Amino acid sequence: MFFEYKKMIFMKIILKKNRYFIMKTITLLLIFFSVIFNAQKRQFWTYPDLENKIGTHFPIENYKNSEGKNFNSNDLKGKISFINFWSTHCEPCVEELPYLNKLKELSGETINFIAITYDSKEKVNQFLTKKPFNFQHITDSGQELKSYFTLLRNPMTFMVDKNGNIQEITGTIEETKFEILQKIVKESF
């Protein structure tokens, strides 16, 4: 009986030490995976190489708009252009639509508003019947522009000057950015 009692105490000590070791290991693993996940998340939300694109020509060549008309960089010249990369399944893209439509409404025809998506024309048309997006639409189903700009997420909006050169690049347009863009639109008249 004494031997069994010692054995039981010994087992409790081992279990207590093991429990401490297991808890410590789990905590370290959670910290490790949290750091890895956040590093990947930060990488996903950054815009690699986009700073190098500021001041360069926006390379839109040989695309067709939603009416089937050819569209290229010559269509950008002479007007400021807001070029928005979006997707029908992107929640932030849908959330910024009212702001983008309001900017378009404020400017009339003085600014080009172009929406570029990787979705099919059919999917875009189906989406537009439910949610109005008053831009000129271009489908980049081959994703050449997405690859050129190394876009890792949507939405992204490029502000292009009258010569077709990229001046600014921004992510989701929410109220604060909308107010700034509203001033830019008003100053461009």
N, C-alpha and C positions, 0 to 999 in steps of 0.2 A: 504494500500500500504506500509506504514511504517512497519507494522507487517510482511508482506511478504518479505520485504527487510531484516529485522532482521533474519527471518527464512532462507533466502537464504545464508546470511553470516554465520549463525550458521552451516548450512549444509556444506558449504565450509570448515569451520574449522574442523568439524568432519571428512569429507572426507580426508582433508590434514593429520590429525592425524592418521586416519585409513590407509591411503596410506603409511605413515611413518612406522606404525606398521606392515603392510603387507610386505613392503620391508625389514624391519628388520627381520621379521620371515622367509621370503624366503632366505635371506642371511645366517641366522643361520642354516636353514635346509640344504642349499647347503654345508656349512662348515661341518656340522655333517655327511652328507652322503659321502662327500669327504674323511673325516677321516676314516669312516667305510670301504669304498671301498679300500682305500690304505692299511689299516690294513689287510683286507682279501687278497689283492694282495700280500703283503709282506709275509703273511703266505703261500700263494700258491707257491711262488718262493723260499721258503727255503727248506732245506733237513733235516727233523727231523730224529734223530737217526742215521744218516749216519756216523757221527764222531765215534760213538761206533762200527761201522763195520770195521774201519781201523784196520789192523792187524789180522782180523778174516779170517777164511777159506771161500772161495766163494762157496756157497752151490748149486752147479748145479748137480743134480742127475736125472737120468732116463729121459733124453730128447732125441729127435731125431733131427738130423740136416736136412738140406734141401734135402739131398740124401737119407733120411730114415735110416741112420745109428745111432746106439745108441751113445749118448754123455753124459759123466758125468765128475766129478771132476778129475778123473785120466787122462783125455785128456788135462787137464791144466798143469799137472806136467812136469817139465823139460824145460819149455819155459815161457818167460814173455807173458802175455796175455792182450790184450786190449778187453774189453767186453763192447759193446755199446748197450744201451737200446734205441730203436727207434720205430717209427710208420710211416706208409705210409702217413698218413694225417697230419703229424707234419712238419710245414714249417722249423723250425730251424734244424730238422733232415735232411731234404733234402738239406738245405744250407750247412751243414757240410760234406756232402758226398764227394766232391772233396778232402777235406783235409784228410779224413779217407782213401780214396782210395790211395792217395799219400803216406801216412804213410805205408800202406800195400805194395805198390810198392817198397818203400825204403828198407823194411826189408826182402823181399822175404819170405822164410819159417822159418826165425829165431824167429819170434814172432807169437803167435796165435792171430788172429783177428776174433772175434765172435760178431755177431749181434743178439740181442734178441728182438723179437717183440711180441706184443699181438694180432696182426692181424692174420687172417687165412693164411694158406699156399698158397691158391689160390690167395688171395689178394696180398701177398708178391711177388709171382711169376709174377703176372700181372704188379706190380710196377717195378720189376727188368728188365722187357723187355724194359721199357722206360728209366729208370735211373739205370746205373750200380752201384752196391754196392758190392765190391769184398771180402766181409767177408764170413765166414761160417755162415749160417743162422739157427737160432733155434727159433721155435715158442713156446711161453709160453702162450698159449691160456687160460689156467687155471689161469694165473696170480699169480702163487705161488711166483715167484721171486719178482714180483712187490709188493706183500703184504709183503714179508719178509723184503725188503728194504724200505718199505713205500715210494715208488717213487710216487711223485705227479705230475711230469712232465717229458717230454722227450725233448731232448736227455740227457742221462747221460752215461758217460764212466767211467768204473772201470779199473784201472791198477792193475793187479794181478801178483805177483812174481812167480818164478819158483816152489815154493812149494804150490801154489794155494791160497796164502793169499793176501787179498786186501791191496794195498799200497797207492793208491790215488783214489779219486773220483772227477770228474769234470762234469760240465754242457756242454753247447754247445761249440764245438771246432771251434774257429774262428782263424784268422791269427796269433795273438799273442800266443795263446795256441798251435797252430800248430808248431810254431818255437821252443817252449820249448819241445814239444813231439818229434819233429824231432831230437833234440839233444839226448833225451832219447833213441830213436830207434837206432841212430848211435852208442851210447855208449854200446848198448847191443850186438853188434856183437862180 
